[in-house]
């Protein structure tokens, strides 16, 4: 069993056993047939993943790590808000006829701001500080920009990253850690997807800043399982598990903007069967 499997199983079981049901409440999401999509949820879930020990992919079913990488690079590297720049169709439901999701996600990371050191966007500011002022307690991003919410086709779910640098005793290199803040998460469809992609982002930042990778702390404000997903989750968490896969990066890449999804190497990823035909609430 991978550490990620253990965390995922315990989290899902706790939501099912002790969660709060929104059935009958005023909710926004609906199923394709027009009925309201209710959830059972827990507030303030915090999961910790030590990336120095293993990559946090679940083995209960396969997480598409290459596709997850493609999306995180679309947001953080390309700073795009157009689905035509993606290799998948996961954002199609929120795009307009031109492919735009509005002033959301990558758009916000690409906006330049004035700093004492000059004009930089949020990604470049993080990389600048990690290389020049690694012990700063101000290395963070935020894409939940209230003045632009009315122009976003979907409010950001994973909205903030806080980076923090430490150093392990006896180690020459510094260690890069991060907190991912997420206001809301559909546990079945998105949990391990988000964990894997932000683990990869942390690994990429650590490599280009000549640091070791440390902990990814995932904070979820509203961790929920949709009503139509509960039977699927109950079956999923009873499955056989396997050791975590080995995930590494192409060591030749020293510039964050040179990474591609093919620079992520996944080895020994043994999983249970894929879960298909998951209904998605919009």
C-alpha positions as CSV (number, residue, x, y, z in Angstrom):
1,X,0.0,0.0,0.0
2,X,1.3,3.5,-0.9
3,X,1.1,6.3,1.7
4,X,-1.3,8.0,-0.6
5,X,-3.6,4.9,-0.6
6,X,-3.6,4.9,3.1
7,X,-4.5,8.6,3.3
8,X,-7.1,8.4,0.6
9,X,-8.9,5.4,2.2
10,X,-9.0,6.9,5.7
11,X,-10.2,10.2,4.3
12,X,-13.0,8.7,2.2
13,X,-14.1,6.4,5.1
14,X,-14.3,9.4,7.5
15,X,-16.4,11.4,5.0
16,X,-18.8,8.5,4.5
17,X,-19.0,7.6,8.2
18,X,-19.0,11.1,9.8
19,X,-19.7,13.6,7.0
20,X,-22.5,16.1,6.7
21,X,-25.1,15.6,4.0
22,X,-26.2,18.6,1.9
23,X,-29.3,16.7,0.6
24,X,-32.2,19.2,0.5
25,X,-30.0,22.2,0.9
26,X,-29.6,25.0,-1.7
27,X,-26.6,23.8,-3.8
28,X,-25.2,25.1,-7.1
29,X,-24.0,21.9,-9.0
30,X,-26.4,19.8,-11.1
31,X,-26.2,16.5,-12.9
32,X,-26.6,16.2,-16.6
33,X,-30.3,15.3,-16.1
34,X,-30.9,18.6,-14.3
35,X,-31.3,17.2,-10.8
36,X,-29.3,18.8,-7.9
37,X,-25.9,17.2,-7.1
38,X,-25.8,16.7,-3.3
39,X,-22.8,15.7,-1.4
40,X,-21.6,14.3,1.9
41,X,-18.7,16.4,3.1
42,X,-16.1,17.1,5.8
43,X,-14.7,20.6,6.6
44,X,-11.0,21.4,6.9
45,X,-9.3,18.2,5.8
46,X,-5.5,18.3,6.0
47,X,-3.3,15.6,4.4
48,X,0.5,15.5,4.5
49,X,2.7,13.8,1.8
50,X,6.5,13.4,2.3
51,X,7.7,13.5,-1.3
52,X,11.2,12.6,-0.1
53,X,9.9,9.1,0.8
54,X,7.6,8.3,-2.1
55,X,5.5,9.8,-4.8
56,X,1.9,10.3,-3.6
57,X,0.0,8.4,-6.3
58,X,-2.8,6.1,-5.2
59,X,-2.7,2.5,-6.6
60,X,-6.4,1.7,-6.0
61,X,-6.9,2.9,-9.6
62,X,-4.6,4.6,-12.0
63,X,-4.0,8.4,-11.9
64,X,-3.0,9.7,-15.3
65,X,0.2,11.3,-14.1
66,X,1.3,12.6,-17.6
67,X,-2.1,14.2,-18.2
68,X,-2.0,15.7,-14.7
69,X,1.4,17.1,-15.6
70,X,0.1,18.6,-18.8
71,X,-2.6,20.5,-16.9
72,X,-0.3,21.8,-14.2
73,X,2.1,23.1,-16.9
74,X,-0.9,24.6,-18.8
75,X,-1.6,26.7,-15.7
76,X,1.8,27.4,-14.2
77,X,4.1,27.3,-17.1
78,X,2.0,28.4,-20.1
79,X,-0.2,30.5,-17.9
80,X,-3.0,29.8,-20.3
81,X,-6.7,30.0,-19.8
82,X,-7.6,28.5,-23.2
83,X,-8.4,24.8,-23.5
84,X,-7.0,24.6,-27.0
85,X,-3.6,24.7,-25.3
86,X,-4.4,21.5,-23.4
87,X,-4.1,17.9,-24.6
88,X,-7.2,16.7,-22.6
89,X,-10.8,17.7,-22.5
90,X,-11.3,18.0,-18.7
91,X,-12.0,21.8,-19.0
92,X,-14.4,21.6,-22.0
93,X,-17.6,22.1,-19.9
94,X,-16.3,25.5,-18.6
95,X,-14.9,27.0,-21.8
96,X,-16.7,29.4,-24.2
97,X,-16.9,29.0,-27.9
98,X,-13.3,30.3,-28.3
99,X,-12.0,27.9,-25.7
100,X,-11.5,30.5,-22.9
101,X,-12.3,29.8,-19.3
102,X,-12.2,33.5,-18.5
103,X,-9.8,35.3,-16.2
104,X,-9.1,32.1,-14.2
105,X,-6.2,29.9,-13.3
106,X,-3.3,30.4,-15.7
107,X,-4.5,33.9,-16.6
108,X,-4.0,35.1,-13.0
109,X,-0.6,33.5,-12.7
110,X,0.5,35.4,-15.8
111,X,-0.5,38.9,-14.6
112,X,2.6,40.9,-13.9
113,X,2.8,42.9,-10.7
114,X,5.2,45.7,-9.6
115,X,7.8,44.6,-7.0
116,X,10.9,46.4,-5.7
117,X,12.9,44.2,-8.0
118,X,10.8,45.0,-11.1
119,X,7.7,43.6,-12.9
120,X,7.1,39.9,-12.4
121,X,4.2,37.5,-12.5
122,X,3.5,35.3,-9.6
123,X,5.3,32.2,-10.9
124,X,8.5,34.2,-11.7
125,X,8.3,35.9,-8.3
126,X,8.2,32.5,-6.5
127,X,11.2,31.3,-8.5
128,X,13.1,34.6,-7.9
129,X,12.5,34.3,-4.1
130,X,13.4,30.7,-3.9
131,X,16.7,31.4,-5.6
132,X,17.5,34.7,-3.9
133,X,15.7,34.8,-0.6
134,X,14.7,31.2,0.2
135,X,14.0,31.7,3.9
136,X,11.4,34.3,3.2
137,X,8.0,33.6,4.7
138,X,6.2,35.5,1.9
139,X,6.8,33.0,-1.0
140,X,3.2,32.3,-2.1
141,X,0.7,32.6,-4.9
142,X,-3.0,33.4,-5.0
143,X,-5.4,33.2,-7.9
144,X,-8.6,33.8,-6.1
145,X,-8.8,37.4,-7.2
146,X,-12.2,38.9,-6.2
147,X,-12.2,41.7,-8.7
148,X,-12.0,39.2,-11.6
149,X,-14.4,36.5,-10.2
150,X,-17.3,37.7,-12.4
151,X,-15.1,37.0,-15.5
152,X,-14.2,33.5,-14.4
153,X,-16.2,30.6,-15.9
154,X,-15.2,28.6,-12.8
155,X,-14.0,30.0,-9.5
156,X,-10.6,28.6,-8.7
157,X,-10.7,25.4,-6.5
158,X,-7.0,25.0,-5.9
159,X,-6.3,28.7,-5.3
160,X,-3.1,29.2,-3.3
161,X,0.4,27.8,-2.8
162,X,2.7,28.7,0.1
163,X,6.3,27.7,-0.3
164,X,8.6,27.2,2.7
165,X,12.3,26.2,2.8
166,X,14.0,24.2,5.5
167,X,17.2,22.2,5.8
168,X,17.6,18.7,7.1
169,X,20.4,18.0,9.5
170,X,23.5,16.7,7.7
171,X,22.2,17.7,4.2
172,X,24.0,20.3,2.1
173,X,21.0,21.2,0.0
174,X,17.9,23.1,1.2
175,X,14.5,21.4,1.3
176,X,11.5,22.8,-0.5
177,X,8.0,22.3,1.1
178,X,4.6,23.7,0.1
179,X,1.0,24.0,1.2
180,X,-1.7,23.7,-1.4
181,X,-4.9,25.4,-0.3
182,X,-8.1,24.3,-1.9
183,X,-11.5,25.8,-1.2
184,X,-13.4,22.7,-2.4
185,X,-12.7,19.3,-3.9
186,X,-14.6,16.5,-5.6
187,X,-12.7,13.7,-3.8
188,X,-13.4,10.9,-6.3
189,X,-12.6,12.7,-9.5
190,X,-10.0,15.2,-8.4
191,X,-8.3,14.4,-5.2
192,X,-5.3,12.3,-6.3
193,X,-5.2,14.1,-9.6
194,X,-4.5,17.4,-7.7
195,X,-2.1,15.8,-5.3
196,X,0.0,14.3,-8.1
197,X,0.2,17.4,-10.2
198,X,1.2,19.7,-7.3
199,X,3.7,17.1,-6.1
200,X,5.2,17.3,-9.6
201,X,5.2,21.1,-9.6
202,X,7.0,21.0,-6.2
203,X,9.5,18.6,-7.6
204,X,10.1,20.8,-10.6
205,X,10.6,23.9,-8.5
206,X,13.0,22.1,-6.2
207,X,15.1,20.8,-9.1
208,X,15.5,24.1,-10.9
209,X,16.3,25.8,-7.6
210,X,18.9,23.1,-6.7
211,X,16.9,22.0,-3.6
212,X,15.6,18.7,-2.3
213,X,11.9,18.0,-2.3
214,X,10.1,17.8,1.0
215,X,6.5,17.9,2.2
216,X,3.4,18.7,0.3
217,X,0.6,19.7,2.7
218,X,-2.9,19.6,1.2
219,X,-5.6,21.7,2.9
220,X,-9.1,21.2,1.7
221,X,-11.9,23.5,2.9
222,X,-14.8,21.4,1.7
223,X,-13.8,17.8,1.0
224,X,-16.9,16.1,-0.5
225,X,-18.2,13.0,-2.2
226,X,-21.1,13.4,-4.5
227,X,-24.2,11.4,-3.8
228,X,-23.9,9.4,-7.1
229,X,-20.2,8.7,-6.3
230,X,-20.7,7.1,-2.9
231,X,-21.2,3.5,-4.2
232,X,-18.2,3.9,-6.4
233,X,-16.0,5.2,-3.6
234,X,-17.2,2.4,-1.3
235,X,-16.0,-0.2,-3.8
236,X,-12.8,1.7,-4.6
237,X,-11.5,1.8,-1.1
238,X,-11.9,-2.0,-0.6
239,X,-9.6,-2.8,-3.4
240,X,-6.1,-4.4,-3.2
241,X,-3.3,-1.9,-3.1
242,X,0.3,-1.9,-4.3
243,X,3.6,-0.1,-3.6
244,X,3.9,3.5,-4.7
245,X,5.3,4.1,-8.2
246,X,8.7,5.7,-8.7
247,X,8.3,9.1,-10.3
248,X,11.4,11.2,-11.3
249,X,12.2,14.2,-13.5
250,X,14.6,14.5,-16.4
251,X,17.7,15.7,-14.4
252,X,19.0,17.7,-17.4
253,X,16.2,20.3,-17.0
254,X,17.4,23.4,-15.0
255,X,14.8,25.9,-16.3
256,X,11.2,25.5,-15.2
257,X,10.0,26.8,-18.6
258,X,11.8,23.9,-20.4
259,X,9.9,21.1,-18.7
260,X,7.4,19.1,-20.8
261,X,5.1,16.3,-19.7
262,X,7.6,13.9,-21.2
263,X,10.2,15.0,-18.7
264,X,8.2,13.2,-16.0
265,X,9.3,9.5,-15.8
266,X,6.9,7.1,-14.2
267,X,8.1,3.6,-13.3
268,X,6.6,0.5,-11.7
269,X,3.1,1.9,-11.4
270,X,0.9,-1.1,-10.7
271,X,-2.8,-0.3,-10.0
272,X,-6.3,-1.7,-9.8
273,X,-8.6,-1.3,-12.7
274,X,-9.7,2.1,-13.9
275,X,-13.1,3.5,-12.8
276,X,-15.1,4.4,-15.8
277,X,-18.3,6.4,-16.6
278,X,-18.0,8.6,-13.4
279,X,-20.9,11.1,-13.5
280,X,-19.6,14.7,-13.3
281,X,-21.6,17.5,-11.7
282,X,-21.3,20.9,-13.3
